[in-house]
Amino acid sequence: MNVEWSYPDPLPEVSPGTIQPGVAGPFAGLHGNTLIVAGGANFPDSMPWHGGKKKYHDEIFLLQLPAGTAGWNVLKGNDSLPRPVAYGASASVSGALPRPVAYGASASVSAGVVCMGGETDNGITDEVYMISVTQGLVCITHLPPLPVPLANAAAASAGSVVYIAGGQTPAGPSGALWSLDTEDPGAGWKKHATMPLPLINSVMAAVTGREIKLWMLGGRTRGENDDSSVIRSEIFTWSPATDTWTLEGDLKEGRRVIMLAAGTGAAIDSRHIALFGGNDGSVFNRVESVLSAIARETDTVRQAALRKEYISLQENHPGFSRQVIVLDTETGKSYVAGEIPGPAQVTTTAVATPWGIVIPSGEIKPGVRTPAVRLAVFN
């Protein structure tokens, strides 16, 4: 497959005269012809290693597809507006999300974009709601909360059912798979077979070929007492028919195993999945090791040297993998189909649309976001 790239308008500034740096970890999906991007986090003042504070966002950005001349519509917070906070509550809003949040999981169904969990100033949340757009009005409908608070989980949908797997809980990494039928939310979340590994920052896609299967690609694992994460290459599938997980192999280019976490991806069609970019761990693991050493070090001179090394690793980061990997789910084989033109976006959600796969905003280096929006068309 060949990839053709185009560039819809980038995320706009929230208020006139301000700069839009982009966000990491936004919810993203498609309702009808409307691309919805909401929430996310960034460092608007300075980088975290220089004392910058992470800011969580509640804005909702809307773009009509195919992208034309209308541009983005921005709904921003307004504390005077009532916001639904309980399961079953639903209201049209001219404001924003119920609260600022990032690093949640999202999946599109015919009724809207389901937003699940995430991280707020108060920690990891279990909140779930659906964003829909009807005749220009945005509606937020609260759904049953997750059985456990989750951030950095993977999500996908098949029909009216949304799935969420893995991620981080307040107690540690999760290996659970849950599903919710958005047409029967009263039945609540259903738990399925536990994954072979408790994966964080994986990509999940639902492929509806001869039968529906969930595909989990890459991610990372980290034990409780480990200094650094293991970046994964495994490909797992889950079958709803048997409620079982199967190891299908590894992400590869020929014989070369590809390890990636925090990339983004989506199904191209009923057979192929595209995976864009990701973190191969080459710098990430060194940063983790240095931070662990700082936490253990008692000598102030050595601590200062380690902090200097940490800042150097972050500020000289080369960026993330630019590979575009295509997985053929019928053969189980993957291959590199090209490169992302420019800095790769990670920690965001790719959205499959009739016009191609949209990659909105995201992180391009540690602490650095981009407002850029890319559209990938495979042929």
C-alpha positions, -999 to +999 in steps of 0.1 A: +000+000+000+011+036-007+003+064+017-008+099+005-007+127+030-027+159+033-031+185+060-064+198+072-063+230+092-044+226+125-061+230+158-070+266+162-062+289+191-087+288+219-090+325+222-080+352+197-044+363+200-033+332+219-010+304+206-022+269+201+007+246+211-013+214+206-023+188+231-013+152+240-038+126+250-070+141+236-102+122+230-108+120+192-135+104+170-160+109+143-198+115+146-215+117+112-192+140+092-179+158+123-144+152+135-143+157+173-111+164+193-115+172+230-094+176+261-057+168+262-028+183+281+003+204+275+029+226+291+020+261+281+046+279+301+078+259+302+090+223+301+084+201+331+122+197+338+123+235+342+094+235+366+066+239+340+032+227+352+011+204+331-022+219+321-053+198+314-078+210+289-116+208+285-121+224+251-140+206+223-128+212+187-152+203+158-143+201+121-166+192+093-152+165+069-142+165+042-122+195+054-133+226+035-132+263+041-153+264+073-124+255+096-126+245+132-153+254+157-141+257+193-163+251+224-144+263+255-151+262+292-177+284+308-182+279+345-217+295+344-230+266+322-244+235+340-225+204+331-240+169+334-221+148+360-241+117+366-248+085+346-278+091+324-276+128+324-276+144+290-276+180+279-267+202+249-238+224+257-221+255+243-192+250+266-167+222+271-161+188+287-173+181+322-138+187+334-103+191+320-089+156+312-062+139+291-048+104+283-083+088+282-095+064+255-121+071+229-140+051+202-166+061+177-201+046+174-230+057+152-244+077+181-213+097+189-177+095+203-174+076+236-148+091+259-135+068+286-114+075+317-082+096+316-061+117+339-071+149+356-055+172+382-070+149+408-057+117+394-070+089+372-108+090+365-135+064+357-158+089+340-174+079+307-195+100+284-205+103+248-201+134+226-225+138+198-233+166+173-268+172+159-277+202+138-248+221+151-256+213+188-231+194+209-246+170+234-227+152+262-244+121+276-230+104+306-226+066+305-219+041+333-185+048+348-156+024+342-153-005+367-119+009+376-103+043+368-081+040+337-056+062+318-034+054+288-057+025+278-065+013+243-100+014+228-120+003+197-156-002+187-176-027+167-211-017+159-226-001+190-201-018+214-170-001+227-140-019+241-113-007+264-082-027+274-051-023+294-039+010+307-029+024+341-050+021+372-043+038+406-030+004+417-008-003+386-010-016+351-042-033+340-047-065+319-084-063+318-107-060+288-141-045+292-170-037+268-202-016+269-231-017+245-240+019+239-274+009+228-280-009+261-259+011+287-281-001+315-265-035+312-233-020+323-197-029+316-190-065+308-156-081+317-139-104+293-108-126+293-077-110+308-049-101+284-017-121+284+002-090+294-009-058+313-003-034+285+000+004+286+000+027+256-010+000+231-030+005+199-063-014+195-083-018+164-114-038+156-114-057+123-146-070+109-135-096+084-149-131+084-155-125+122-149-096+145-116-095+162-098-071+184-061-065+175-037-052+202-004-039+188+027-031+208+026-010+240+047-013+271+049-032+304+066-022+336+068-043+368+063-027+402+100-028+411+114-023+376+136+007+368+124+009+332+096-003+309+097-031+284+086-018+250+066-045+233+064-059+198+037-085+203+005-087+184-025-101+203-060-108+191-092-113+211-121-133+197-156-124+210-168-158+198-145-177+222-135-149+247-099-159+242-066-141+235-041-153+210-005-143+204-003-137+166+034-129+165+054-097+165+055-064+146+082-069+120+099-056+089+113-088+074+132-104+102+136-072+122+113-070+152+097-036+158+091-025+193+067+005+197+045+021+224+023+052+224+019+052+187-015+056+170-033+035+145-066+025+130-082-001+106-077+008+070-103-017+058-117-051+068-082-066+064-055-041+071-045-020+101-021+010+100+002+019+128+018+054+128+049+062+147+056+053+184+083+052+210+109+025+205+123+030+240+158+040+230+157+073+249+126+066+270+143+037+289+174+058+296+152+086+310+134+061+332+167+047+345+181+081+353+149+091+371+151+059+392+187+066+400+179+102+411+152+088+435+177+064+451+207+088+451+215+104+485+247+123+474+237+158+463+266+162+439+257+130+422+220+139+422+228+172+404+248+153+378+220+129+372+195+158+369+217+174+343+218+141+323+180+138+325+175+174+311+200+167+284+182+135+273+149+153+272+161+185+254+181+166+228+154+140+221+155+131+184+117+126+182+097+095+178+096+067+151+083+080+118+075+046+104+041+037+090+035+000+096+007-019+078-005-052+093-023-077+071-047-094+095-053-123+071-016-133+070-005-119+103+024-102+086+034-066+089+056-043+068+068-007+067+047+012+042+066+045+043+074+073+066+054+101+083+064+134+066+078+154+095+078+149+132+057+119+143+027+124+166+024+101+195+000+100+225-030+108+204-059+089+187-061+081+150-096+084+136-108+062+107-130+082+084-145+077+049-118+102+036-088+085+053-072+082+087-070+115+106-041+120+132-049+151+153-024+170+174-003+149+198+033+149+212+063+152+189+091+153+216+090+150+254+069+179+266+064+193+231+030+192+214+019+200+179-014+215+166-009+198+132-035+175+118-026+149+092-048+129+069-034+096+056-050+079+025-040+044+016-042+031-019 
